[in-house]
Amino acid sequence: MTSLFHGLIVCKTKLLYVQIAFAWLFFGGIGLMDGLALEVKAAQDALEAKVAQQVPETRSPDEFLPYRLGDQMTPHHRVLAYVRHVAETSDKVTIHPYGTTYEGRELVYLVVSDPANHARMEEIRRNNRVLTGLDAASVVDGKASISTGDTKPIVWLSYNIHGNEVSSSEAAMLTLYNLVDPANEQAAEWLKDVVVIIDPMLNPDGRDRYVNWFHQMAGERYNPEHIAREHHEPWPGGRPNHYYFDLNRDWAWQTQAESMLRADVYQAWMPHVHADFHEMGYDNPYFFAPAAEPMHEVVTPWQRELQKRMGENHAEVFDREGWLFFTKEWFDLLYPSYGDTWPTFQGAVGMTYEQAGHGFAGATVRLPDGRELTLKDRIAHHTAAGLSTVEVAATNAGRIVEEFAAYFERAQSEPQGRFKTYLIRRSNDEDALFDVMRFMEEQEIRYSVAERSQQVRGVVVGGAVRSTSGGTSGGAKGGVIGGAGKPSERVTVQEGDLLVRSV
């Protein structure tokens, strides 16, 4: 139908051109040139306007889905269809597939920003990698340098790593629409200063397992009473992936396909801010940063400060809406393989957002005080937290990039700790050594292999040699040497040993 309509327009336009030419021949007057040129230009403009009208407008989730957002749980294929629709109709969005799950469901992320930023998006991404030291700067006029002004803060929003925490992917769709909605002038200003990356569903296999089960169990009207079958998801539930693995314990170890694929694209961008959207027990208020103690000792003052700024802004939003929340009491920053800690150790400000809900909540559940918590409520809370995160990043754009660059500069020039190099003996288990090498490559940890035997000052601690001198050539392979904290003035580095340097 669209092509037919376009063909009719073209035919009418050609007829207009014939009429113009006939008028030119009939009047034979050169003086008509300006008027005809204007008329042709007007016809061209009219045609372009008509063709432009055939490009569909970006629809909200309520307009696109066959139900209003929150009335049902949205399966993976419909979430994917919606984000593709937004990418096809908005000049602020591009969509990027990055792999498939074990059950064949597609994984995608979306890049959301102002069109002017999209015009140089690869430059922004590349420049940001240069700031980390992971990529080298291009040499121009004999100089290889880059300033923090050459990139933009990158905010990464991750949704639904636990499949039965369903409000997060629903909120991802609404957050995406709010960011690109032409009527949202405030969001348009934010996107001039930041790049937002949205991964709408990290665990599609787990989500569809839960959503399909819920649709089979629920009646025409959802039952809020906790005793109802729809509130008691059977084992294994939707939390894990296909192999029943908790993907929110796998950010660092990357044993699952989803984790490995995600880490590759994450490290290709190296975002400055990462928010991980979750759900917890349904009778709790909303949790957002700052995180609880204990925080790992390498968490920087700036990472703590930006968490505090985020929390203050979120609190204003939630207070305005009359929503309950809490901070600092749960969800620490210690274990290195969560969706907040692993990004934190990559230089980002990593945060967990926890909405009351989980598989026990279904689509609506009665709370102990008699109120009902609905899926729509949960979507609204997560959406507000996500938009507030983008707002704070835009407000602090310059400082965020500067502190991010300083994080990696300090790691190279002033590494924490007494030891400069860690040595792992090649004479240990060769298979284990290979696994260590592969792990470090996946994490983009630089290592090298000793090219010759030499002696260095060092100490054997906890079964591994740690060198207190910086004179060895950097690098690493797997294996450890025996010992239990025995000091040694001289340690022999053998050819082929693995060396991992902190500088």
RAKA-V87830 format. One record per residue. N is the residue number from 1. SS is DSSP state (@ for helix, = for strand, . for the rest). PHI is phi as a letter, one per 30 degrees, with the letter a starting at -180 (none if undefined). Layout:
N	SS	PHI
N	SS	PHI
//
This chain:
1	.	none
2	@	d
3	@	d
4	@	d
5	@	d
6	@	d
7	@	d
8	@	d
9	@	d
10	@	d
11	@	d
12	@	d
13	@	d
14	@	d
15	@	d
16	@	d
17	@	d
18	@	d
19	@	d
20	@	d
21	@	d
22	@	d
23	@	d
24	@	d
25	@	d
26	@	d
27	@	d
28	.	h
29	.	c
30	@	d
31	@	d
32	@	d
33	@	e
34	@	d
35	@	d
36	@	d
37	@	d
38	@	d
39	@	d
40	@	d
41	@	d
42	@	d
43	@	d
44	@	d
45	@	d
46	@	d
47	@	d
48	@	d
49	@	d
50	@	d
51	@	d
52	@	d
53	@	d
54	.	d
55	.	d
56	.	d
57	.	d
58	.	d
59	.	c
60	.	d
61	@	e
62	@	d
63	@	d
64	@	d
65	.	d
66	.	d
67	.	a
68	.	d
69	=	e
70	.	j
71	.	d
72	=	b
73	.	d
74	.	c
75	.	d
76	@	e
77	@	d
78	@	d
79	@	d
80	@	d
81	@	d
82	@	d
83	@	d
84	@	d
85	@	e
86	@	d
87	@	d
88	@	d
89	@	c
90	.	c
91	.	d
92	.	c
93	=	b
94	=	b
95	=	c
96	=	b
97	=	d
98	=	b
99	=	k
100	=	b
101	.	d
102	.	d
103	.	c
104	.	i
105	.	d
106	=	d
107	=	c
108	=	b
109	=	b
110	=	c
111	=	c
112	=	b
113	.	a
114	.	d
115	@	e
116	@	d
117	@	d
118	@	d
119	.	d
120	.	b
121	@	d
122	@	d
123	@	d
124	@	d
125	@	d
126	@	d
127	@	d
128	@	d
129	@	d
130	@	d
131	@	d
132	@	d
133	.	i
134	.	d
135	.	b
136	.	d
137	.	d
138	.	d
139	.	d
140	=	b
141	.	h
142	.	i
143	=	c
144	.	b
145	.	b
146	.	b
147	.	c
148	@	d
149	@	d
150	@	d
151	.	b
152	.	b
153	=	d
154	=	c
155	=	c
156	=	c
157	=	c
158	=	c
159	=	b
160	.	i
161	.	d
162	.	c
163	.	d
164	.	c
165	.	c
166	.	d
167	@	d
168	@	d
169	@	d
170	@	d
171	@	d
172	@	e
173	@	d
174	@	d
175	@	d
176	@	e
177	@	d
178	@	d
179	@	d
180	@	c
181	.	e
182	.	e
183	.	d
184	.	c
185	@	d
186	@	d
187	@	d
188	@	d
189	@	d
190	@	e
191	@	d
192	@	d
193	@	c
194	=	b
195	=	c
196	=	c
197	=	c
198	=	c
199	=	c
200	.	d
201	.	a
202	.	d
203	.	b
204	@	d
205	@	d
206	@	d
207	@	d
208	@	d
209	@	e
210	@	d
211	@	d
212	@	d
213	@	d
214	@	d
215	@	d
216	@	d
217	@	d
218	.	d
219	.	d
220	.	d
221	.	c
222	.	d
223	.	c
224	.	d
225	.	d
226	.	d
227	.	d
228	.	d
229	@	e
230	@	d
231	@	c
232	.	b
233	.	d
234	.	d
235	.	d
236	.	d
237	.	i
238	.	c
239	.	d
240	.	d
241	.	d
242	.	e
243	.	c
244	.	i
245	.	c
246	.	d
247	@	d
248	@	d
249	@	c
250	.	b
251	.	e
252	.	d
253	.	d
254	.	h
255	.	d
256	.	c
257	@	e
258	@	e
259	@	d
260	@	d
261	@	d
262	@	d
263	@	d
264	@	d
265	@	d
266	@	e
267	@	d
268	@	d
269	@	c
270	.	h
271	.	d
272	.	c
273	=	b
274	=	b
275	=	c
276	=	c
277	=	c
278	=	b
279	=	b
280	=	b
281	.	e
282	.	d
283	.	c
284	.	c
285	.	d
286	=	d
287	=	c
288	.	b
289	.	e
290	.	d
291	.	d
292	=	d
293	=	d
294	=	d
295	=	c
296	.	d
297	.	d
298	.	d
299	.	d
300	.	d
301	@	e
302	@	d
303	@	d
304	@	d
305	@	d
306	@	d
307	@	e
308	@	d
309	@	d
310	@	e
311	@	d
312	@	d
313	@	d
314	@	e
315	@	d
316	@	d
317	@	d
318	@	d
319	@	d
320	@	d
321	@	d
322	.	i
323	.	c
324	.	d
325	=	a
326	=	a
327	.	b
328	.	i
329	.	d
330	.	b
331	.	i
332	=	d
333	=	b
334	.	b
335	.	e
336	.	d
337	.	c
338	.	d
339	.	d
340	.	c
341	@	d
342	@	e
343	@	d
344	@	d
345	@	d
346	.	c
347	.	j
348	.	d
349	=	c
350	=	c
351	=	b
352	=	c
353	=	c
354	=	b
355	=	c
356	=	d
357	.	l
358	.	i
359	@	d
360	@	d
361	@	d
362	.	h
363	.	c
364	=	a
365	=	b
366	=	d
367	.	d
368	.	e
369	.	d
370	.	j
371	.	d
372	=	c
373	=	c
374	=	c
375	@	d
376	@	d
377	@	d
378	@	d
379	@	d
380	@	d
381	@	d
382	@	d
383	@	d
384	@	d
385	@	d
386	@	d
387	@	d
388	@	d
389	@	d
390	@	d
391	@	d
392	@	d
393	@	d
394	@	d
395	@	d
396	.	c
397	@	e
398	@	d
399	@	d
400	@	d
401	@	d
402	@	d
403	@	d
404	@	d
405	@	d
406	@	d
407	@	e
408	@	d
409	@	d
410	@	d
411	@	d
412	@	d
413	@	c
414	.	b
415	.	d
416	.	d
417	.	j
418	.	d
419	.	c
420	.	c
421	=	b
422	=	c
423	=	c
424	=	b
425	.	d
426	.	d
427	.	d
428	.	d
429	.	e
430	@	d
431	@	d
432	@	d
433	@	d
434	@	d
435	@	d
436	@	d
437	@	d
438	@	d
439	@	d
440	@	d
441	@	d
442	@	d
443	.	d
444	.	h
445	.	c
446	.	d
447	.	b
448	=	b
449	=	c
450	.	d
451	.	d
452	.	a
453	.	d
454	=	a
455	=	c
456	=	b
457	=	d
458	=	a
459	=	b
460	=	c
461	=	b
462	.	h
463	.	j
464	=	b
465	=	d
466	=	c
467	=	c
468	.	c
469	.	c
470	.	c
471	.	d
472	.	d
473	.	d
474	.	d
475	.	k
476	.	a
477	.	b
478	.	d
479	.	j
480	.	b
481	.	c
482	.	d
483	.	k
484	.	b
485	.	i
486	.	d
487	=	d
488	=	b
489	=	d
490	=	b
491	=	b
492	=	d
493	=	c
494	.	c
495	.	e
496	.	j
497	.	d
498	=	c
499	=	b
500	=	c
501	=	c
502	.	c
503	.	b
//
